[in-house]
Amino acid sequence: MERNKWKRPSNIDKFRKMNELSVEHLLGIKYLTAEDISLIFKMADNFKKIINQPIKKVPSLRDITVANLFFENSTRTKLSFELAEKRLSADVVNFSSAASSVKKGETLIDTVNNIIAMKVDMVVVRHPNPGASVFLSRNIDAKIVNAGDGTHEHPTQALLDAYSIREKYGEVKGKKVVIIGDILHSRVALSNIYCLQKLGAEVSVCGPSTLMPKYISTLGVKHINNLKDALNWCDIANVLRIQLERQDVKYFPSLREYAMVFGINKEILSGLNKEITIMHPGPINRGVELTSDVADSGQAIILNQVENGVAIRMAVLYLLAGKVKKNGE
Ligand code: CP
């Protein structure tokens, strides 16, 4: 009779599993486990210490080449990834579609294959089409990091948001987070919902009904219609921009009226029964979703989020680089 071939995992296997991501690419928070997120946070804690030292660089990615492919505008994410890669001593090449042969009709797969032929190990990609990074991961021999794909996911933004909550409150579990604004067009909202729920937070959304996806209740989040009710319910408000560039029809009468009903100002915050934390992924439309006196106040942790973005992206790149196969391996 065939003997049972199962072997008890060794301590080395267990250690490796605890220090490795369960995924080969970072395509979305949907594909991560809570353990993956905790591992990324643990690594980010180490990298945050390093980037606050006088010498901010470590040699961890010295033999790795990363291409940053941005087919859509970005300030924070692009700079943050580039800094993270340079702090880890990777070789970095940057591509922006506006100045590339994409304008001459080249396909996404041809563009990326040409870049990979130049021996690139990892690709960070931002693209206007949902699913672009999943498509690349199936067709390209490199580790793919999604830096935002259309209205789908923005996983490193959600990771840095949850990490900033953990930094302020000690843990994410049990916190009440309301995401306010244009949920329908927001990849930040979807990634945040997945990430916060995996870490045990309670999530609600608030905004005009026309900017709520029909499937929102299936994600286990509550829609609170009234801004003041939402702010009184939450510990943290993550405020989103109205994404006019993704709107082909009018979802509300005017930005002025949106600001009157869903804009957060000092007066609303001082009328609440507690002090809440204000977050925003940026870019902010000052005077629309947030007034300047709120965005620049001690209640806002917007620049802490940006700072944490570098440490989170270093952690993600470091963990995925460990899975890159080099010649002869
Ligand atoms: N939060 C964010 O994705 O900002 P950018 O579009 O500037 O990268």
Boltz pocket constraint, residues with backbone or C-beta under 6 A from the ligand:
constraints:
  - pocket:
      binder: B
      contacts: [[A, 73], [A, 74], [A, 75], [A, 76], [A, 77], [A, 78], [A, 147], [A, 148], [A, 154], [A, 157], [A, 281], [A, 282], [A, 283]]
      max_distance: 6.0
